[in-house]
Amino acid sequence: MAEPKTTRNDGDVAAFLAAVADPVRRADAEAACALMAAATGEEPVMWGSAIIGFGQYHYRYRTGREGDWPAIGLSPRKQALTLYVSAGFEAYEDLLSRLGPHTTGRSCLYLKRLADVDQSVLKELVIEGFRHLNGRTVAAEQP
């Protein structure tokens, strides 16, 4: 079985953020990183070359594949600031309704501009998503 490409490493988070070309996206990513560190009580850690993670959980699929992933994370992607809420969003409908402009994927929260969302709601979402998974092992149905 192939090893996961995105793994925890000792990459320099500050250097990664400083290298974000768009100054608005860079400032948003730095602010989101600080918010997430304060909310989780964890230091930011690089996962792969483009994800900053906080905490971690272990996943195990029925196929036998398993690995580790950040409990919550972020990446300053070109199209949007992406927050990874691995627990998904089913339990957070109330928070999402109060957050402000955003879109979601299965476990991704996409924000065009951090200034457009309610920071206290975002912090609450980060706290809840982190608490849900950090330090746990999750048995998933499928990869």
Secondary structure per residue as TSV (DSSP state, phi and psi in degrees):
chain	resnum	aa	ss	phi	psi
A	1	M	-	360.0	135.3
A	2	A	-	-69.6	145.1
A	3	E	-	-74.6	145.6
A	4	P	-	-61.5	142.8
A	5	K	S	-77.0	-32.9
A	6	T	S	-98.4	102.4
A	7	T	-	-129.4	158.6
A	8	R	B	-62.2	137.4
A	9	N	-	-146.4	179.0
A	10	D	-	-99.9	28.9
A	11	G	-	-60.2	155.2
A	12	D	-	-85.0	107.0
A	13	V	H	-61.2	-45.3
A	14	A	H	-61.9	-41.5
A	15	A	H	-66.5	-39.9
A	16	F	H	-59.5	-47.8
A	17	L	H	-65.9	-40.3
A	18	A	H	-64.0	-23.8
A	19	A	T	-85.6	-3.4
A	20	V	-	-66.9	120.1
A	21	A	S	-65.5	-45.8
A	22	D	S	-74.2	121.3
A	23	P	H	-64.1	-33.0
A	24	V	H	-70.5	-46.1
A	25	R	H	-62.5	-39.1
A	26	R	H	-62.5	-47.7
A	27	A	H	-62.9	-41.6
A	28	D	H	-61.7	-44.0
A	29	A	H	-65.5	-41.5
A	30	E	H	-63.8	-41.9
A	31	A	H	-67.4	-42.1
A	32	A	H	-64.9	-38.9
A	33	C	H	-62.6	-44.5
A	34	A	H	-64.5	-42.2
A	35	L	H	-60.8	-44.5
A	36	M	H	-68.7	-37.2
A	37	A	H	-64.9	-43.1
A	38	A	H	-66.2	-41.2
A	39	A	H	-69.1	-36.2
A	40	T	H	-95.0	-23.6
A	41	G	-	76.3	11.3
A	42	E	-	-108.0	150.4
A	43	E	-	-78.8	143.1
A	44	P	-	-70.0	141.8
A	45	V	E	-134.7	140.4
A	46	M	E	-74.5	138.6
A	47	W	E	-123.5	117.3
A	48	G	T	64.5	-150.6
A	49	S	T	-101.7	-4.9
A	50	A	T	-143.3	11.0
A	51	I	E	-123.9	133.8
A	52	I	E	-103.3	124.1
A	53	G	E	-116.0	158.9
A	54	F	E	-132.3	120.9
A	55	G	S	67.2	-172.9
A	56	Q	-	-163.9	161.2
A	57	Y	E	-136.5	164.9
A	58	H	E	-109.2	134.0
A	59	Y	E	-115.6	150.1
A	60	R	E	-141.5	119.4
A	61	Y	E	-91.6	159.0
A	62	R	T	-62.8	-22.9
A	63	T	T	-71.6	-11.9
A	64	G	S	102.2	-15.2
A	65	R	-	-68.9	139.2
A	66	E	E	-151.3	164.3
A	67	G	E	179.1	-171.4
A	68	D	E	-117.8	152.0
A	69	W	E	-150.4	151.9
A	70	P	-	-62.6	141.2
A	71	A	S	-60.7	-37.0
A	72	I	E	-152.3	148.7
A	73	G	E	-155.1	178.1
A	74	L	E	-151.2	156.9
A	75	S	E	-150.4	130.5
A	76	P	E	-82.2	74.6
A	77	R	-	-69.2	162.0
A	78	K	S	-61.9	-43.0
A	79	Q	S	-80.7	-29.4
A	80	A	S	-165.8	156.8
A	81	L	E	-74.6	122.1
A	82	T	E	-109.1	124.0
A	83	L	E	-106.7	131.1
A	84	Y	E	-97.4	111.7
A	85	V	E	-111.9	88.4
A	86	S	T	-61.1	-21.8
A	87	A	T	-72.6	-10.6
A	88	G	-	82.8	-170.7
A	89	F	S	-121.5	-0.4
A	90	E	G	-51.7	-44.4
A	91	A	G	-80.6	-2.4
A	92	Y	G	-118.3	24.2
A	93	E	H	-57.0	-41.3
A	94	D	H	-62.3	-45.1
A	95	L	H	-63.2	-44.7
A	96	L	H	-62.3	-34.4
A	97	S	H	-68.2	-22.3
A	98	R	H	-102.4	-4.8
A	99	L	H	-68.8	-44.5
A	100	G	-	116.5	-170.7
A	101	P	S	-60.6	123.8
A	102	H	-	-163.9	166.8
A	103	T	E	-133.0	162.6
A	104	T	E	-133.5	154.6
A	105	G	-	-114.0	-161.3
A	106	R	S	-56.0	-47.6
A	107	S	S	-138.6	20.4
A	108	C	E	-115.8	135.8
A	109	L	E	-110.7	121.9
A	110	Y	E	-106.9	125.3
A	111	L	E	-122.2	125.6
A	112	K	S	-71.6	-46.0
A	113	R	-	-140.7	129.7
A	114	L	G	-62.6	-33.6
A	115	A	G	-65.6	-18.3
A	116	D	G	-85.0	-8.7
A	117	V	S	-111.7	159.1
A	118	D	-	-76.9	111.3
A	119	Q	H	-62.3	-35.3
A	120	S	H	-68.7	-36.5
A	121	V	H	-69.1	-41.6
A	122	L	H	-60.4	-43.1
A	123	K	H	-62.2	-41.7
A	124	E	H	-63.6	-40.4
A	125	L	H	-63.0	-42.8
A	126	V	H	-61.9	-47.3
A	127	I	H	-58.5	-48.6
A	128	E	H	-66.0	-44.1
A	129	G	H	-62.6	-39.2
A	130	F	H	-66.0	-48.3
A	131	R	H	-60.1	-34.9
A	132	H	H	-63.6	-34.0
A	133	L	H	-120.2	-26.5
A	134	N	T	-55.6	127.4
A	135	G	T	78.7	5.5
A	136	R	-	-101.8	165.0
A	137	T	E	-112.5	131.3
A	138	V	E	-117.5	127.8
A	139	A	E	-95.8	114.7
A	140	A	E	-101.8	151.8
A	141	E	S	-68.0	-44.4
A	142	Q	-	-148.8	156.6
A	143	P	-	-68.0	360.0
